[in-house]
Amino acid sequence: MSKTIHVLLRIWLAACLLLTLGCASLGKALEAPRVSFANVKVQEMKGMENVVHVELRVFNTNDIPLRVKGIDCELTMNGKRLATGVSRIDREIPAYDTALIPLTLYSSVVDLFRGVISLQEKEKVVFGLTGKLRIEGGMWMPSAIPFSAEQALSLEGFMRNVK
């Protein structure tokens, strides 16, 4: 009896190992999307908070469509946090295509002040955007894809655009 149990246990362990190895190869590795700013508009400035509406151009460089469910990100200026945002979205980005994703960012007056202070004695302004694109994953796909983008502007050009 114990010999039979021992053989069955070995068969069961071998089956589990094969199943695990087989499932590991079924997953789809997704490339991080490329993200850039398409439009930025100050929506509201009040008390201790600023609200900025941003449209991001998201490039899907994968060979499968991405069903976007949400996005969360952080905007930095010269390495200092400027604003954060999160948005629920229901949009599909076809394979090898792009889409505009709207997002509302919130900035405290303190973060904005730190950003402006960091402009002193700088020749350029570096905006950074990092976050996660939340997608409708299946059993074998990730549910979040991290992304990052950076854009540098000369301070002279930046001040001209602000006025």
C-alpha positions as CSV (number, residue, x, y, z in Angstrom):
1,M,0.0,0.0,0.0
2,S,2.7,2.5,0.9
3,K,4.5,1.7,-2.4
4,T,1.4,2.6,-4.4
5,I,0.9,5.9,-2.4
6,H,4.6,6.7,-3.0
7,V,4.2,6.1,-6.8
8,L,1.0,8.2,-6.9
9,L,2.6,11.0,-5.0
10,R,5.5,11.1,-7.5
11,I,3.1,11.2,-10.4
12,W,1.1,13.9,-8.8
13,L,4.3,16.0,-8.1
14,A,5.5,15.5,-11.7
15,A,2.1,16.6,-13.1
16,C,2.1,19.7,-10.9
17,L,5.6,20.6,-12.0
18,L,4.7,20.2,-15.7
19,L,1.6,22.2,-15.2
20,T,3.5,25.0,-13.5
21,L,6.2,25.1,-16.2
22,G,3.5,25.1,-18.9
23,C,1.5,27.9,-17.4
24,A,4.6,30.1,-16.9
25,S,5.2,30.1,-20.6
26,L,1.6,31.1,-21.4
27,G,1.9,34.7,-20.1
28,K,2.3,37.6,-22.4
29,A,5.1,40.0,-21.8
30,L,3.9,43.5,-22.6
31,E,6.1,46.5,-23.5
32,A,5.7,49.6,-21.5
33,P,3.6,52.2,-23.4
34,R,5.3,55.4,-24.5
35,V,3.5,58.4,-23.0
36,S,3.8,62.1,-23.9
37,F,1.9,65.3,-23.1
38,A,-0.7,66.2,-25.8
39,N,-2.4,69.0,-23.9
40,V,-2.2,70.8,-20.5
41,K,-4.8,73.2,-19.2
42,V,-5.0,74.8,-15.7
43,Q,-8.6,74.0,-14.7
44,E,-8.8,75.7,-11.3
45,M,-6.6,77.5,-8.7
46,K,-8.1,77.7,-5.3
47,G,-6.9,78.0,-1.7
48,M,-4.3,75.3,-1.2
49,E,-4.9,73.2,-4.3
50,N,-4.5,73.6,-8.0
51,V,-6.3,71.4,-10.5
52,V,-4.7,70.7,-14.0
53,H,-6.4,68.9,-16.8
54,V,-3.9,66.9,-18.9
55,E,-4.3,64.8,-22.0
56,L,-1.7,62.1,-22.5
57,R,-0.9,60.5,-25.8
58,V,-0.4,56.8,-25.1
59,F,1.4,54.7,-27.7
60,N,0.6,51.0,-27.6
61,T,3.7,49.3,-29.2
62,N,2.4,45.8,-28.4
63,D,0.9,43.4,-30.9
64,I,-2.3,43.1,-28.9
65,P,-4.9,45.8,-28.0
66,L,-4.8,47.2,-24.5
67,R,-8.1,47.7,-22.6
68,V,-7.3,50.6,-20.3
69,K,-9.3,50.7,-17.1
70,G,-7.4,53.5,-15.3
71,I,-4.2,55.5,-14.9
72,D,-2.3,56.9,-11.9
73,C,0.7,59.1,-12.2
74,E,3.0,61.7,-10.7
75,L,4.3,64.8,-12.4
76,T,7.6,66.2,-11.3
77,M,9.5,69.4,-12.2
78,N,13.3,69.3,-11.9
79,G,12.9,66.1,-9.7
80,K,10.4,67.7,-7.3
81,R,6.9,66.4,-7.1
82,L,4.5,68.9,-8.7
83,A,1.2,67.0,-9.0
84,T,-0.4,63.6,-8.7
85,G,-3.5,62.2,-10.3
86,V,-5.6,59.1,-10.8
87,S,-8.4,58.5,-13.3
88,R,-10.9,55.8,-14.2
89,I,-11.0,55.2,-17.9
90,D,-12.7,52.7,-20.2
91,R,-10.8,52.9,-23.5
92,E,-9.2,50.4,-25.8
93,I,-5.9,51.2,-27.5
94,P,-5.6,49.1,-30.6
95,A,-2.3,47.2,-31.3
96,Y,0.4,49.5,-32.8
97,D,-1.8,52.6,-32.3
98,T,-2.3,55.6,-30.0
99,A,-5.0,57.1,-27.9
100,L,-5.6,60.3,-25.9
101,I,-6.1,59.6,-22.2
102,P,-7.6,62.4,-20.1
103,L,-6.3,62.9,-16.6
104,T,-6.8,65.4,-13.8
105,L,-3.8,66.2,-11.7
106,Y,-3.9,67.8,-8.3
107,S,-1.1,70.0,-6.9
108,S,-0.8,71.5,-3.5
109,V,0.4,75.1,-3.2
110,V,3.4,73.8,-1.2
111,D,4.4,71.4,-4.1
112,L,4.0,74.2,-6.6
113,F,6.1,76.6,-4.4
114,R,8.9,74.0,-4.2
115,G,8.8,73.6,-7.9
116,V,9.1,77.3,-8.5
117,I,11.9,77.6,-6.0
118,S,13.8,74.9,-7.8
119,L,13.8,77.0,-11.0
120,Q,16.3,79.5,-9.5
121,E,19.7,79.3,-11.2
122,K,18.4,76.6,-13.7
123,E,18.9,76.8,-17.4
124,K,16.2,74.3,-18.2
125,V,13.0,72.9,-16.8
126,V,12.7,69.1,-16.8
127,F,9.2,67.7,-16.5
128,G,8.9,64.0,-15.6
129,L,5.9,61.8,-15.6
130,T,5.8,58.3,-14.0
131,G,2.9,56.1,-13.3
132,K,1.0,52.9,-14.1
133,L,-1.5,52.2,-16.8
134,R,-4.1,49.9,-15.3
135,I,-5.3,47.5,-17.9
136,E,-7.9,44.8,-18.1
137,G,-5.6,41.8,-17.6
138,G,-6.6,38.2,-18.1
139,M,-5.3,35.3,-16.1
140,W,-2.0,35.5,-18.0
141,M,-1.6,39.3,-18.4
142,P,-0.4,41.9,-16.0
143,S,-3.0,44.3,-14.6
144,A,-0.6,47.3,-14.5
145,I,2.1,48.5,-16.8
146,P,4.5,51.1,-15.5
147,F,5.5,54.0,-17.7
148,S,7.8,57.0,-17.5
149,A,8.4,60.1,-19.7
150,E,10.6,63.1,-19.5
151,Q,10.6,66.4,-21.4
152,A,13.2,69.2,-21.0
153,L,12.5,72.8,-21.9
154,S,14.8,75.8,-21.8
155,L,13.8,78.1,-19.0
156,E,13.6,81.0,-21.4
157,G,11.2,79.1,-23.6
158,F,9.2,77.9,-20.6
159,M,8.7,81.5,-19.3
160,R,7.6,82.6,-22.8
161,N,4.9,79.8,-22.8
162,V,3.7,80.6,-19.3
163,K,3.0,84.3,-20.1
